[in-house]
Amino acid sequence: MERLTGGALADRVEELAVLRLAVLGEFPYLYSGSAAYEERYLSDLGGLPGGLILAAFERNRMVAAVTGAPLDQELDALRDPFTHAGCAPRSIFYFGEGVVLPSHRGRGIGTTLLEIGESHIRDTGGFASIAFGEIVHLVLLNWKDVTGGGAGILSIPKIGLPAVHIESWVTLFGMTLPKFAFFNIKFDASPEGFAALFGLPISSAYYKIFLYYLILILAFITAFATSRMRKLPVGRA
């Protein structure tokens, strides 16, 4: 692992740009920048008084990198939200991007780079906070068709109590048989809700009680299944 500055950055800037484009071009980032822009951005970042570029190598091949700079040296679009929130950009160090090749994830490389960066920031002094970019959160927030956007799980209908009733009677081979219909009893104030169905006063406690017993039943099922699996002879020598 190495901090890239000066000549070292100039020698590796093209490789670093390729790494960033390869990782940030994948879902959920879907970044479509150019190599020329990346090289210019990284060169400018490396030229900042507080710019920080850390890279990890395997057999002289760059496999991960972390970039950052003092927030007061970043673009206005990054500084403004902090300024409006009453934070002093001069006291915040901003980690812009951390990229790790898919083949090297899960090894703690990214975490180690951030720890080295944090140690460098601590040695430099003058910073009270560290800020990170959150691209995934923005994608999930704006992808309303899939995630519900800002409403999140609140837009997902609540689960109800499965029930069945006889919808009608049918004749088959001379026999009269019931035709069942499945429906969902909701825990709300609707005429088809749980309270109205059983003639009870409307209360949010019914839904909490239902969830409690549902979780309890699922816990018993899980405990029973895992207990049975532990007794299986599969995998034993």
Secondary structure, DSSP 8 states (H G I E B T S, - for coil): -EE--HHHHHHHHHHHHHHHHHHHTSTTT-----HHHHHHHHHHHHHSTT-EEEEEEETTEEEEEEEEEEGGGS-HHHHHHHHHTT--GGGEEEEEEEEE-GGGTTSSHHHHHHHHHHHHHHHH----EEEE--HHHHHHHH-HHHH-GGGGGGGS----EEEEEEEEEEEETTEEEEEEEEEEE-SSSSTTSHHHHHT----THHHHHHHHHHHHHHHHHHHHHHHHHHT--TT--
